[in-house]
């Protein structure tokens, strides 16, 4: 079990760090002929996984002449150099992942392909899995992983157990705050489902069980993404019955 992660500022080494990912960058981003934006995204994804870095969009310009190409140019900067604007005017000081890293690259569409026209490949922080876990993006669960974890949260499994499961099975070290965010999303979706069930006069899953239990079982059957308040009106995917139709069918859902 891994202890909760400290802020980047707390683990930054006193001795200045310079990590150059130039060799990997050249092989992945420059040696390929990137003709579509999908190929660009795939290359950037490989770069992230290979070098334990994460670049975010700082600036971009859409390709209005040819929308299929998405962008005329995009400027990417290291996530540890991307400092968000301060929120509020309170005196509380929060830990920050910001290190002022200057690593970046600019990619533009030219002569029927995307090319790297400018790049800085030196980072001022370690580029490894342990350090990258300070970036919430790296700790974020995929849709499939989220669907696996959701039933555990629904039945109120212990946070430490869920965090350990995610670490051992998904190789992602989430913090207790990450867990609280997941739990909030699950229960927000459940409240919405309970309100929906209350509005139904007929066709509920089972008159013999509580609305809360019905909501739990629907979330387990559909997964958080399908049963959340944000997507409750979109439960008509080919792989899922629409919610009203699901509610009207015999209760056969496996209990969480």
N, C-alpha and C positions, 0 to 999 in steps of 0.2 A: 504494500500500500504506500502510495506516495503522499507526502505531506502537502497541504495547500501551498500553492505557488506564491512566492514573494513577488513584489513589483520588480520590474526590470532594473529600476534604479538601485534596488537593494542588492542585486547580484552582479551588477556591472563590475568588472575587474578594475582595480586602480591603475594598472598598467594599460596604456592605450592599445587597442586591438585593431589589427588590420587583416581582414580576410578577403582575399581576391578570388572570386569565382570565375575569373576571365576565361580559363580553359574550357570549363563546362558551358559557359555562356556562348563561346564561339561555336562549339560543336552543336549545341541545341538550337540557338537562335539565328546564327549567321550561315551555317553550312547548308541549311535546308532551303528549298524553294517554297516559300509560303505564299500560295496563290489565293487562298480563301481565309476568311476570318476564323472559321472553325479550325483550320490548321494552325493559325496563330495561337488560339486559345489552348489547343492541345500541346503546342510547344512550350507555352508558358507554364502549363500544368506540370509538364515533365521537368522543367527548370526548377520549379518549386520543390518537387519531390526529390530531385537529385541533389540539390544544393542546400536544402533546408532553409530556404528563403521565402519571402512572400512579398510580391510587388502589387501595389494598388494603383488604380487610375488617378492621376492628378489632373490631367487635362486631356481633352479629346475634341475632335471635330468630325461631325457626321459627313458621310459621303452622299450628298443629296442628289448628285448626278447619277449615281449607281447605288441605290439603297441595299442591294444584295451584298455589297462589299462592306456595309456597315460604316466604316470610318475612313477618312482621308489620312488622319494621323492620330496617334495616342501616345501620351507621355505617362510612363509608369515610374513610380518611386518606391523605395523600400518602405514597408509598413512601419519600421522603426524610425523613419524620418518623416512620417506623416502625422503631424501634430494637429489634433482637432482643436476647434475654438473652445475656450473655457466656457463652462456651463454655470450660469448663476453668478452671484457676487458674494457668496458665503466665504468664510475664513477657513473652512475645512480643506486640508491639503491631502490629495489622493496620490497614491503611487502611480507612476506613469511608465509606459513601455517606451516612451520617446527617448531616443539617443542622439538625434540629429544626424542620422545616417544619410549620406549624400548619394548612395548608390541609386542609379536610375537608368532608364533607356527610353529612347523615342523611336517609334516605329511608324512608317508612313507607306502609303500605297503609291508605287511608282513603276512604270513600265510593266504593267500586268502582274505585279507581285508586291508583297510587303517586304520592306527592307528595314534594317536597323540603321538609322542615320546618326544616332548619338548614343553613347553608353558610358556609364561609370560602373565598374564591376567590383570596386573595393568597398567592403562593409566595415563599419567601426564597432562591430559586435561579433560575438561567436556565431557561427552558422552551423548549428547542430540541433538535434531533436529537443534536447533539454531546454535550450534557450528559446527555441521557437514556440514552446508551450506557453510562453508569456503573451503570445498573440492569440486573442479569442478565436480568430479564424481557424487556427490550427486545432483548437479544441472542439470546434463545432462538429456535431454528429451529422452523418449523412442521413438521408430520408430513410433508408433501410435500417440503419442503426437506431434511429429514433423510434421506429415502429417496434423494434425488439424491446427497447427499454420502457416504452410507455406502459405496458401491463404491470411492470414492476413498480412503477410510480403509483399506478391506480390502486394496487393492493397495499400501498404504504410500506413497501420494503424499506429497511433502514438505509439512510443516505450513504453511509460508509460502504455498505454492501453493494449498492448500485455504482458508486464511484470506483470501487475495486473491480467490479465486473467489466465496466467500460475500459479500465486501464488494462486488464488482462486479455480481453477479447478484441478490443478495437485499437489498442495501443494509443489511447488518448487519455491524458491526465487532466480530467476536469476538476474544477475547484468546487467548493461547497456553494459558492454563489452561482456557478453554472448550473448546479443541481437545482437550486431554488428557482432559477429561471425556467428550467424544464418543468418543474412541478407546478409552477404558476400557469404555464401554458396548458398543461393537462387539466388542471382544475377549472381553468377558465372555459375550456371546451366542455367540461362536464356540466358546469352551471348552465351553459347555453342549451345543452341537450335536455337537461331537466326542465327548463322553461318550455322547450319545444314539446316535450312529452306531456307537460301539464296542459298545453293548449289543445292536445288531441282528446277527442271524446271517445273515439273508437280506434281499434287497430293497434293499440300499444302492444309491446312485445309479450308481456305476461302480467295479468291482473294480480297474480299472487306474490309478486316481488316488488320491492320499492322502486320508485323512480330513480333513486340514486344508483341502485344496483343495475337497473336497466341501462343507465347512462354509462356505468363502468363497462358493461359487457359490449355495448356498441363501440366504445372507444377501443376496447381490446380487439374487436372484430375488424374495425375499419382502420385502426391506427390513428395516432394523434393528428396527422396531417389531414386525414379525411373527415375526422369528427370535430375538429377545432371550430371555434366560433367564426374564424375567418373564412373557412371553407365549407361551412355547413350547408350553404345553398348550392354547392357544386358536387353533391354526392350523386353524380349520375355518370361516373366513369364506366367504361365497358367492363372493367374487372370488379365493379361493385354495383349492387342494386341501389337505386335511389333511396334515400332515407325513409320516406313514407312507405315505400314498398317493402323495405327491410323490416320496418316496424310491424307491418301487417302480416308478415309470414309467421309460421309456427316458430316458437322459441327453441332454437337448436344451438344457440351460440355456446361455445365452451366457456365455462366460467374462468375468470382470471385467477 
